[in-house]
């Protein structure tokens, strides 16, 4: 599959500048393209916690650079590791990247060696995304329509994207004719971020309300739902942005295939099943307002889980850079990931 990367892989939201980490502030897109300069590990932690940077692979890469900043400044690397680890609980890529940096520190790595390791983590993610794009697109029949959820593109990764990488590769290969993106309440990552990426790339895309997904599937215009992941358990259960589980249920009912796309760093073989995944609850206020403007009556309460778990039996394929697992289960996961 020949891929036009010059057209479909131009966004780099996490940029190391030698003495600082520059992040494209995803809270402000598409209204404003503003960059944040993080000068120490504390600022990196804050950027992750506040969702200035989001997407499981991007969070891991960003955290690795936070450790580099601590080393360069002679700050406590143990403290930096602890702060960064506590920034977000569900995405396993954060822990995975920090564990890699911790191994280097234990081996006596200086700041220059840690910088090389963080760059390797970032470069490996981009290579993985491009390979997953190819593998996932190969599963899709020509002239398909697809639905995606949240943002899994260049903004959420080192570049190209996971689920959005498959979509980019599928469009480039003539396999995908139409993309639908769910808006993804309450942070509107589908509306604000995914549509921004798709429109920039000239990919035929339509935004739908999250609640329109089942109606869309019933119409027969989508053949695949393609999503990313924040943690994949040892049995194939997958934690992803809230709303993913109901898409999987609706897809199964309507005979639509369901694909999860994530690098092997998202696979957590130490977590037996989705029951064991810590689901992050965020401030209920995020549901009670839009862009800081309150939309719900004073005195109202809200419940705001930001992830849910899709059981493996509702997933048709998990695509990683190591290969594709069709109809995932514990044995299939062990065969690929040990």
C-alpha positions as CSV (number, residue, x, y, z in Angstrom):
1,X,0.0,0.0,0.0
2,X,1.6,3.3,-1.1
3,X,0.8,6.0,1.4
4,X,1.0,9.8,0.7
5,X,2.5,10.8,4.1
6,X,3.3,14.3,2.8
7,X,-0.5,14.9,2.6
8,X,-1.7,12.8,5.5
9,X,1.0,13.2,8.2
10,X,1.9,16.8,8.8
11,X,0.8,17.6,12.3
12,X,3.2,17.3,15.2
13,X,1.5,18.3,18.5
14,X,4.5,17.4,20.8
15,X,7.8,19.0,20.0
16,X,11.0,18.8,21.9
17,X,13.0,22.1,21.6
18,X,16.2,21.1,23.4
19,X,15.5,23.0,26.6
20,X,11.7,22.9,26.7
21,X,8.7,20.9,25.5
22,X,6.3,22.7,23.2
23,X,2.8,21.4,23.1
24,X,-0.1,22.4,20.9
25,X,-2.9,23.4,23.4
26,X,-5.7,21.1,22.4
27,X,-8.2,22.8,24.7
28,X,-8.3,25.8,22.3
29,X,-8.6,24.0,19.0
30,X,-10.0,24.7,16.4
31,X,-10.7,28.3,17.5
32,X,-7.0,29.1,18.2
33,X,-3.7,27.3,17.5
34,X,-1.7,28.2,20.6
35,X,1.5,26.5,21.8
36,X,2.5,26.0,25.4
37,X,6.2,25.9,26.5
38,X,6.8,23.5,29.4
39,X,10.1,24.3,31.1
40,X,10.0,21.7,33.9
41,X,8.3,18.4,34.9
42,X,5.7,20.2,37.0
43,X,4.4,22.2,34.0
44,X,4.4,19.0,31.9
45,X,2.3,17.2,34.7
46,X,-0.1,20.2,34.7
47,X,-0.5,20.1,30.9
48,X,-1.3,16.4,31.0
49,X,-3.8,16.8,33.9
50,X,-5.5,19.8,32.4
51,X,-5.9,18.0,29.0
52,X,-3.7,20.6,27.1
53,X,-2.2,17.4,25.8
54,X,-4.4,14.2,25.5
55,X,-4.5,10.9,23.8
56,X,-2.8,7.9,25.4
57,X,0.3,7.7,23.2
58,X,0.8,11.5,23.3
59,X,0.5,11.5,27.1
60,X,3.2,8.9,27.4
61,X,5.6,10.7,25.1
62,X,5.0,14.0,26.9
63,X,5.7,12.4,30.3
64,X,9.0,11.0,29.0
65,X,10.1,14.5,28.0
66,X,9.0,15.7,31.5
67,X,11.6,13.3,33.0
68,X,14.2,14.7,30.6
69,X,13.5,18.2,31.8
70,X,13.9,17.1,35.4
71,X,17.2,15.6,34.6
72,X,18.5,18.6,32.7
73,X,17.6,20.9,35.7
74,X,19.1,18.6,38.3
75,X,15.6,18.2,39.9
76,X,14.6,15.1,41.7
77,X,13.8,12.5,39.0
78,X,11.9,10.3,41.6
79,X,9.6,13.2,42.4
80,X,9.1,13.9,38.7
81,X,8.3,10.3,38.0
82,X,5.8,10.2,40.9
83,X,4.1,13.5,39.8
84,X,3.8,12.5,36.2
85,X,2.5,9.0,37.1
86,X,-0.3,10.5,39.1
87,X,-1.4,13.0,36.4
88,X,-4.0,10.6,34.7
89,X,-4.9,7.1,36.0
90,X,-6.5,5.2,33.0
91,X,-4.1,5.5,30.0
92,X,-1.4,2.8,30.5
93,X,0.9,4.4,28.0
94,X,1.8,7.0,30.6
95,X,3.0,4.3,33.1
96,X,4.7,2.4,30.3
97,X,6.7,5.4,29.1
98,X,7.7,6.4,32.7
99,X,8.7,2.8,33.4
100,X,11.0,2.9,30.4
101,X,12.6,6.1,31.7
102,X,12.9,4.7,35.2
103,X,14.9,1.7,33.8
104,X,17.3,4.1,32.1
105,X,17.7,6.1,35.3
106,X,18.4,2.9,37.3
107,X,21.1,2.0,34.8
108,X,22.8,5.4,35.5
109,X,21.6,7.3,32.4
110,X,22.5,11.0,32.3
111,X,20.3,13.7,30.8
112,X,21.6,13.1,27.3
113,X,20.8,9.4,27.5
114,X,17.4,10.1,28.8
115,X,16.8,12.5,26.0
116,X,17.8,9.8,23.5
117,X,15.3,7.4,25.2
118,X,12.4,9.9,25.1
119,X,13.2,10.6,21.4
120,X,13.1,6.8,20.8
121,X,9.7,6.5,22.4
122,X,8.4,9.3,20.2
123,X,10.0,7.9,17.0
124,X,8.8,4.3,17.7
125,X,5.2,5.6,18.2
126,X,5.2,7.3,14.8
127,X,6.6,4.1,13.1
128,X,4.0,2.0,14.9
129,X,1.1,4.2,13.8
130,X,2.1,4.1,10.2
131,X,2.4,0.3,10.3
132,X,-1.0,0.0,12.1
133,X,-2.5,2.2,9.5
134,X,-1.5,-0.2,6.8
135,X,-2.7,-3.3,8.7
136,X,-6.0,-1.8,9.7
137,X,-6.8,-0.4,6.3
138,X,-6.2,-3.9,4.9
139,X,-9.2,-5.2,6.8
140,X,-11.6,-2.7,5.2
141,X,-13.5,-3.4,1.9
142,X,-13.3,-0.8,-0.8
143,X,-16.0,2.0,-0.8
144,X,-16.7,1.7,2.9
145,X,-18.1,4.2,5.3
146,X,-16.6,4.4,8.8
147,X,-17.5,5.9,12.2
148,X,-14.9,7.0,14.7
149,X,-15.1,8.4,18.2
150,X,-13.0,10.9,20.2
151,X,-9.7,11.9,18.7
152,X,-7.1,9.3,17.8
153,X,-5.0,11.3,15.2
154,X,-1.8,13.2,15.1
155,X,-2.9,15.3,18.0
156,X,-3.2,12.2,20.2
157,X,0.1,10.5,19.2
158,X,3.6,11.2,17.8
159,X,1.9,11.7,14.4
160,X,-0.4,10.1,11.9
161,X,-2.6,8.5,14.6
162,X,-4.0,5.1,15.7
163,X,-7.6,4.8,14.6
164,X,-7.3,8.0,12.5
165,X,-4.1,6.5,11.0
166,X,-6.1,3.5,9.8
167,X,-8.7,6.0,8.4
168,X,-6.0,8.0,6.7
169,X,-4.4,4.9,5.1
170,X,-7.9,3.6,4.1
171,X,-8.8,6.9,2.4
172,X,-5.4,7.0,0.7
173,X,-5.9,3.4,-0.6
174,X,-9.5,4.1,-1.8
175,X,-11.0,1.8,0.7
176,X,-12.8,4.5,2.8
177,X,-15.2,6.8,1.0
178,X,-16.9,8.6,3.9
179,X,-15.9,9.2,7.5
180,X,-18.3,10.1,10.3
181,X,-17.1,11.5,13.6
182,X,-19.0,11.5,16.8
183,X,-18.8,14.9,18.7
184,X,-17.6,13.2,21.9
185,X,-19.1,15.0,24.9
186,X,-18.2,16.6,27.2
187,X,-14.9,17.8,25.8
188,X,-16.0,17.6,22.1
189,X,-12.7,16.0,21.0
190,X,-14.5,14.6,17.9
191,X,-16.0,17.9,17.0
192,X,-13.1,20.1,17.8
193,X,-10.0,17.9,17.1
194,X,-10.9,15.0,14.8
195,X,-12.9,17.2,12.4
196,X,-10.0,19.8,12.4
197,X,-7.6,17.0,11.3
198,X,-9.9,15.5,8.7
199,X,-10.8,18.8,7.1
200,X,-7.1,19.8,7.0
201,X,-6.4,16.6,5.1
202,X,-9.3,17.0,2.7
203,X,-10.9,13.7,3.9
204,X,-14.7,13.5,3.3
205,X,-16.0,13.8,6.8
206,X,-19.3,14.5,8.5
207,X,-19.8,15.3,12.2
208,X,-22.7,13.6,14.0
209,X,-24.2,14.0,17.5
210,X,-23.1,11.1,19.7
211,X,-26.7,10.1,20.0
212,X,-27.1,9.8,16.2
213,X,-24.7,6.8,16.0
214,X,-27.3,4.0,16.1
215,X,-29.5,5.7,13.6
216,X,-26.5,6.1,11.3
217,X,-25.6,2.4,11.6
218,X,-29.1,1.4,10.8
219,X,-29.0,3.3,7.5
220,X,-26.3,1.0,6.3
221,X,-23.8,3.7,5.4
222,X,-21.1,2.6,7.8
223,X,-19.3,-0.8,7.7
224,X,-16.8,-0.2,10.5
225,X,-16.5,1.6,13.8
226,X,-12.8,2.4,14.3
227,X,-11.6,3.6,17.7
228,X,-8.4,3.9,19.7
229,X,-7.7,2.7,23.3
230,X,-6.3,3.9,26.5
231,X,-5.8,0.4,28.0
232,X,-6.3,-3.1,26.6
233,X,-6.5,-5.8,29.3
234,X,-5.1,-9.3,29.0
235,X,-8.4,-10.8,27.8
236,X,-8.9,-8.1,25.1
237,X,-11.4,-5.9,27.1
238,X,-10.6,-2.3,26.1
239,X,-10.9,1.0,28.0
240,X,-11.5,4.0,25.7
241,X,-13.3,7.3,25.7
242,X,-16.7,7.3,27.4
243,X,-19.3,6.3,24.7
244,X,-17.2,3.6,23.1
245,X,-19.0,0.8,24.8
246,X,-22.4,1.9,23.5
247,X,-21.0,2.2,20.0
248,X,-19.8,-1.4,20.2
249,X,-23.2,-2.7,21.4
250,X,-25.0,-0.8,18.6
251,X,-22.4,-2.0,16.0
252,X,-23.0,-5.7,17.0
253,X,-26.8,-5.2,16.7
254,X,-26.5,-3.7,13.2
255,X,-23.9,-6.0,11.8
256,X,-21.3,-3.3,11.7
257,X,-17.7,-4.4,12.4
258,X,-15.8,-2.9,15.4
259,X,-12.0,-2.2,15.3
260,X,-9.7,-1.1,18.1
261,X,-6.3,0.4,17.0
262,X,-3.6,0.9,19.5
263,X,0.2,0.4,19.9
264,X,1.5,-2.5,22.0
265,X,2.3,0.1,24.8
266,X,-1.5,0.3,25.3
267,X,-1.7,-3.4,26.0
268,X,-1.5,-4.2,29.8
269,X,-1.1,-7.9,30.3
270,X,-0.9,-7.3,34.0
271,X,-4.5,-6.3,34.0
272,X,-6.6,-9.5,33.7
273,X,-9.8,-8.0,32.4
274,X,-11.8,-4.7,32.0
275,X,-13.2,-5.2,35.5
276,X,-9.7,-4.4,36.9
277,X,-9.2,-1.1,34.9
278,X,-9.3,2.1,37.0
279,X,-11.9,4.4,35.3
280,X,-11.1,8.1,35.7
281,X,-13.8,10.3,37.2
282,X,-13.4,14.0,36.4
283,X,-14.9,17.1,37.8
284,X,-18.7,17.1,37.3
285,X,-18.5,20.7,36.3
286,X,-17.1,19.6,32.9
287,X,-20.6,18.4,32.1
288,X,-22.4,21.4,33.4
289,X,-20.8,23.9,31.1
290,X,-19.5,24.3,27.5
291,X,-16.3,26.3,27.0
292,X,-16.6,27.7,30.5
293,X,-20.2,28.9,30.0
294,X,-22.6,27.2,32.3
295,X,-25.5,25.5,30.4
296,X,-27.2,23.6,33.3
297,X,-29.4,25.0,36.1
298,X,-27.6,25.9,39.3
299,X,-27.9,23.2,41.9
300,X,-27.9,20.4,39.3
301,X,-25.4,17.5,39.9
302,X,-23.5,15.4,37.3
303,X,-21.6,12.1,37.1
304,X,-18.6,12.3,34.8
305,X,-16.7,9.1,34.0
306,X,-14.4,9.8,31.0
307,X,-13.7,6.2,30.0
308,X,-15.7,3.0,29.7
309,X,-14.8,-0.6,29.0
310,X,-15.8,-2.5,25.8
311,X,-15.8,-6.3,26.4
312,X,-13.6,-8.3,24.0
313,X,-16.6,-10.2,22.7
314,X,-17.9,-7.0,21.0
315,X,-14.6,-6.4,19.2
316,X,-13.9,-7.8,15.8
317,X,-10.3,-6.8,15.5
318,X,-7.5,-5.3,17.7
319,X,-4.8,-3.8,15.5
320,X,-1.3,-3.2,16.9
321,X,2.0,-2.8,15.3
322,X,2.8,-6.4,16.2
323,X,-0.2,-7.7,14.2
324,X,-3.9,-8.0,14.1
325,X,-6.0,-10.1,16.6
326,X,-9.4,-11.0,15.2
327,X,-12.1,-11.9,17.7
328,X,-9.7,-11.2,20.7
329,X,-9.7,-13.4,23.8
330,X,-7.1,-14.3,26.5
331,X,-5.4,-17.0,24.4
332,X,-5.1,-14.8,21.3
333,X,-3.7,-11.9,23.4
334,X,-1.2,-14.2,25.1
335,X,0.0,-15.6,21.7
336,X,0.9,-12.0,20.6
337,X,1.9,-10.3,23.8
338,X,3.1,-13.2,26.1
